[in-house]
Amino acid sequence: MAKEFFNADKVRSQTGSDFELIGTPFRRVDGRAKVTGQTQFADDLSFPRMAYVKLVRSTVPHALIKNIDLSVAESMEGVLATLVGSEMPVPFGILPVSEDEHALAIDKVRFVGDPIAAIVAVNEDIAHAAALSTKVDYEVLPTVSTFNDALDSSGPYIHDYGDEGDIHKKVSLKFGDVEQGFDKADFIFEDLCHYEGNTHLAMEQHAAIGVPEDDDRVTVYSSSQTPHYVHRALTKVLEFPASHIRVIACSNEGSNYYHE
């Protein structure tokens, strides 16, 4: 006999309320698996003959890439392949108005940590060591680190597009009679407010696994909470038919834009 999860009459008699959902406790469907360690996150998955990828990231905030020396990495035992931005030149982006991202930077880095090259190896330690051995020559450009820098910058710009230099998009919104509101106000305060960049402190880090299938198809297991965005970006950057890419969003321990 199926276990009774909810009895409206019982709840009504105990709470004195006619609500059937509000105020009624329900067990989380994923709670037991998570607290007992059974939940599988993307980084927990393992497949036969897996290879591992580590990224070479920029150490400067703004610069032109003059040269990428992968010779030491490519000579290391256990390194299977290397990849640079020119091999995946198609840009992408979540917002159609600004598809200005690249899987790997092609000729310019725009922030500390911008990925420049990828190292593929038989295990994670070798891939990490190979990434550290990669040498990148930069032509350092002025850093744009504040709003005033962006507004006053005369170039070179972070991106080569924009309405006014480093301004990505300029929007002015006005609602109601502002001047009348000022006239009726007891006090008017004017100030400049800002807050530092931040991200969520999720317990899980980013992870993705690509599993080749038959007929040039691939299944991607991702820690992302937006598999449709990932699918669209992969289709565009890899220039694969959409029907040849399947994206599975695994359980994740972070939300909002952390796992975009």
Residue pairs with C-beta under 8 A, 6 or more apart in sequence:
5 26
6 20
6 24
6 26
8 20
11 17
11 19
11 20
11 23
11 24
12 18
15 23
17 23
30 39
30 251
32 38
33 39
34 251
39 251
40 250
40 251
41 204
41 207
41 223
41 250
41 251
41 252
41 253
42 204
42 207
42 208
42 209
42 221
42 222
42 223
42 250
42 252
43 204
43 205
43 207
43 223
45 209
45 221
45 250
47 209
47 211
50 209
51 80
51 120
51 121
51 122
52 120
52 121
52 122
52 123
52 124
52 126
52 127
53 118
53 119
53 120
53 127
54 118
54 119
54 121
54 124
54 127
54 128
54 130
54 131
55 104
55 115
55 116
55 117
55 118
55 119
55 131
56 68
56 115
56 116
56 117
56 118
56 119
56 131
56 134
56 136
57 112
57 113
57 114
57 115
57 116
58 105
58 109
58 111
58 112
58 113
58 114
58 115
58 116
58 136
58 138
59 112
59 136
60 109
60 112
60 138
60 140
61 109
61 110
61 111
61 112
61 143
61 145
62 109
62 110
62 111
62 140
62 141
62 142
62 143
62 144
62 158
63 108
63 109
63 138
63 139
63 140
63 141
64 107
64 108
64 138
64 139
64 141
65 105
65 106
65 107
65 108
65 109
65 116
65 136
65 137
65 138
66 137
66 138
66 139
67 136
67 137
68 84
68 116
68 117
68 134
68 135
68 136
68 137
69 134
69 135
69 136
69 137
70 82
70 84
70 117
70 119
70 134
72 130
72 133
72 134
72 135
73 79
73 82
73 119
73 130
73 131
73 133
73 134
74 82
76 121
76 126
76 129
76 130
76 133
77 126
78 121
78 122
78 123
78 126
79 119
79 120
79 121
79 126
79 127
79 130
80 120
80 121
80 122
81 120
82 117
82 118
82 119
82 120
83 104
83 117
83 118
83 120
84 104
84 116
84 117
84 118
85 102
85 103
85 104
85 105
85 106
85 107
85 116
85 117
86 106
87 104
88 102
88 103
88 104
88 237
88 238
89 102
89 106
90 236
90 237
90 239
91 99
91 100
91 101
91 102
92 99
92 101
92 102
92 103
92 232
92 233
92 236
92 237
93 99
93 100
93 101
94 229
94 260
97 169
98 168
98 169
100 159
100 161
103 115
103 237
104 115
104 116
104 117
104 118
105 114
105 115
105 116
109 116
109 138
110 158
110 159
116 136
117 131
117 134
117 136
119 127
119 130
119 131
119 134
120 127
121 127
121 130
141 156
142 153
142 156
143 149
144 150
144 153
144 158
144 166
147 194
149 166
150 158
150 165
150 166
150 167
151 165
151 166
151 167
153 165
153 166
154 165
155 165
157 165
157 166
158 166
159 166
159 168
162 168
162 169
163 169
163 170
164 170
182 188
199 257
199 258
200 254
200 255
200 256
200 257
200 258
202 252
202 253
202 254
202 255
202 258
202 259
203 253
203 254
204 223
204 252
204 253
204 254
205 223
206 223
206 259
207 222
207 223
208 220
208 221
208 222
208 223
208 224
209 220
209 221
209 222
210 218
210 219
210 220
211 218
211 219
211 220
211 221
212 218
213 219
213 246
215 244
216 240
216 244
217 244
217 245
217 246
218 240
218 244
218 245
218 246
219 246
219 247
219 248
220 230
220 234
220 245
220 246
220 247
220 248
221 248
221 250
222 230
222 247
222 248
222 249
222 250
223 250
223 252
223 254
223 259
224 230
224 247
224 249
224 252
224 259
224 260
225 249
225 252
225 254
225 255
225 259
225 260
226 249
226 259
226 260
227 247
227 248
227 249
228 247
229 260
230 247
231 242
231 245
231 246
231 247
234 240
234 245
234 247
235 241
235 242
235 245
238 245
252 259
